[in-house]
Amino acid sequence: MKKLIIVPILLFLTSCAVVKTDLRVKKSPLIGKWKIAKTLIDEKKYTDYPNRIIEFNSDGTLNIFADSFLDSEQTVKARFSLMDRENMVFLHQNIKTGEFYPFPYRYKYSIKNDTLHFKGFFINKNAKGLTPYLNEEWWVKVK
């Protein structure tokens, strides 16, 4: 019985830690707008949505603006947390329902000059079920 109570409590505390805004986020060089420069998915060049913009906000939210996402201009919303100086976690919202997906995406990131690079896995639901993809992206700071 104790295990049944402890597991949900641990899951709740873990999810709170993922979306918690802290001083690392507020003072991060990520804050601001970035334009996509290059994307590789499973090490293959991905050319859809070449005008994507990602905007990191100091409150731990982010928006991804795509010029023709799902056949119309829509915004992908997410929360992010910085685990340390090279690891971040995204928690994405479903575009249609607004609910957060139950699994976070973890990315290794670096910033050199005005270029943001991140690499990690994301999960996509398709006919095969849930499929992980290796995602690597380069973004250039919008001035």
Secondary structure by P-SEA (a helix, b strand, c coil): caaaaaaaaaaaaaaaaaaccccccccccccbbbbbccccccccccccccbbbbbbccccbbbbbbccccccbbbbbbbbbbccccbbbbbcccccccccccbbbbbbbcccccbbbbbbbbbbbccccbbbbbccbbbbbcc
